[in-house]
Amino acid sequence: MQTARKLYAAWEAGHEFDKDQIEALRATSSTVRSRVRGFLLVEGIPKQIVYEMFPKTTVGAKQKMTGAFKLSRPVKMVVAKSLDLEAMPEISDDWTIEKASTAADAIVAYSTNPSSIAGNLAALRGGLKSLNCLDEVISATLRPEVTIAMNTQCEERRAIRATRGLNVPPPFERISDLTTRVQGYLTQENWVPDGQAAADYLVALSARPGENRTLKLTTDGRISGALKKRGNMGANNLVSALGESTAQDLMKLWEDAKQADRAKSMTHLKQLTKKWGIARRDLRAIGSTLAVRAAVLNGTVKNVVEARDVQQAALRHGTPRREAVDNYARVNDDSQVMAATIAELDEEKMGKMKDLLESFKISMRIADLKRLPIINRAVADLCEATPICEELLCHETLEDSDVDEGVDVKAHVEKLL
């Protein structure tokens, strides 16, 4: 805001505005320009003068970046100024090792965010490659310290996100609910997508928000159009919690919907995700998690390694590089099936299950393997809607001391049954 105060001081003193200062502010983000306009208006500068200096941009699609360098206008101006030019060179012969290095230094000095710096440096290298510049010129833009800082920043953010976790919104707590909604879409005449349908689409396909426009179903039933594939634009197998057939039907239905209706549904989706307390991109994580749960329930996933493979396939990631920990994460865990089954219980049965677990002094994170057969039977009973669990709950709660003294919990409960 220092430059804005200088403009106000010049106006108050009756001097002409500094054109360089105005141009510098015009090159900033829309947020900064909005703050500058607000400051100048509050200070009493006439509205006509303020908006003449900093006109509002019209609402609509962002203008595409032109030229070889896919950089924002402010960054291009900074680079050009560092080279003592009016604009960035668009001819390979105009780029030398010294100029490329100077441009990279200007980009590094322009921002304090390592991710932004790394992105702009990548765009600079991309532009130089498109101009067929020498490898030595392109290499002069490399800044390893920026890459290290960006990776550190990403790791810190990833750790924060992992610690915070992600709470699944009620509409996606059960695969069966998602399937029911999608089946309703498929049987509805003249179907028009809304915000919930857009959310279901992104979850079913573990898709990024922007992929609602790019994902396509190939003739052989695979999925293409994934973003951020870095040159690998081929098709991937369709892995979804809905199953391949239903997911394919949903994709066809979405593709057949009018583009305007799909755009409106994505706009409505912003309101829904705000209500759920998540971001739209979080639906992709929820979809891949439900895909793993579906694989656990159908018996194709029995351990952590297989679960990771299914999740990466649902996300359309490349073939994972095997880690040393995979040698130890391949232990089959029967409790995964039990946990997935419990998660799919409806609210009434889930309440009974929680009461049952509480009656045995067992938390939802079951650790006592001696009691797994009992819980597995209870889960099966609940899924079959039998009254056995209700009979269990009528008996006295087992005390922890009973277990400590070596009481055979399984035999005790089977005797009650």
Number of C-alpha atoms within 10 A of each C-alpha: 12 8 14 18 14 14 21 20 13 14 15 12 9 9 11 9 15 12 11 9 13 15 12 13 20 17 17 14 12 14 9 14 19 13 13 22 21 13 17 19 17 11 12 12 15 11 14 11 12 17 12 9 16 18 14 12 7 7 6 6 6 7 6 8 11 10 11 18 22 18 19 16 14 16 19 22 18 21 26 17 15 18 18 10 12 12 13 21 19 15 12 16 11 11 19 16 17 13 18 24 19 17 25 24 17 19 24 19 11 15 13 10 13 20 17 16 21 22 15 22 22 18 17 24 23 16 20 24 17 13 17 13 19 15 11 11 20 21 13 18 23 18 16 10 11 18 16 13 15 19 14 13 15 14 12 12 12 12 12 11 11 10 9 9 9 13 12 16 14 9 14 17 17 19 19 15 15 20 18 11 14 21 14 12 19 15 9 10 8 8 14 15 21 18 20 17 21 22 26 21 24 24 28 31 29 30 27 21 20 14 16 21 15 13 19 20 18 13 7 8 15 16 21 19 18 23 16 9 12 6 7 10 12 11 18 20 14 21 26 28 25 23 15 15 11 17 20 22 16 22 18 14 15 24 17 11 14 11 12 8 14 22 17 14 19 22 14 16 21 16 13 17 19 11 11 14 13 16 15 22 16 19 26 22 21 21 29 27 22 24 28 26 26 23 23 23 18 10 10 13 22 19 16 17 18 19 20 16 16 24 23 17 22 27 24 23 14 11 9 10 6 9 8 8 9 12 10 10 12 14 12 13 12 13 17 17 20 19 18 18 20 21 15 19 19 15 10 9 17 16 12 17 22 14 16 20 17 15 18 18 13 17 12 12 8 14 11 9 10 11 15 16 11 16 21 18 14 20 22 15 14 23 15 9 11 12 10 14 20 14 11 17 17 10 11 9 13 16 11 12 9 11 12 8 8 8 13 12 16 15 11 11 13 10 8 12 10
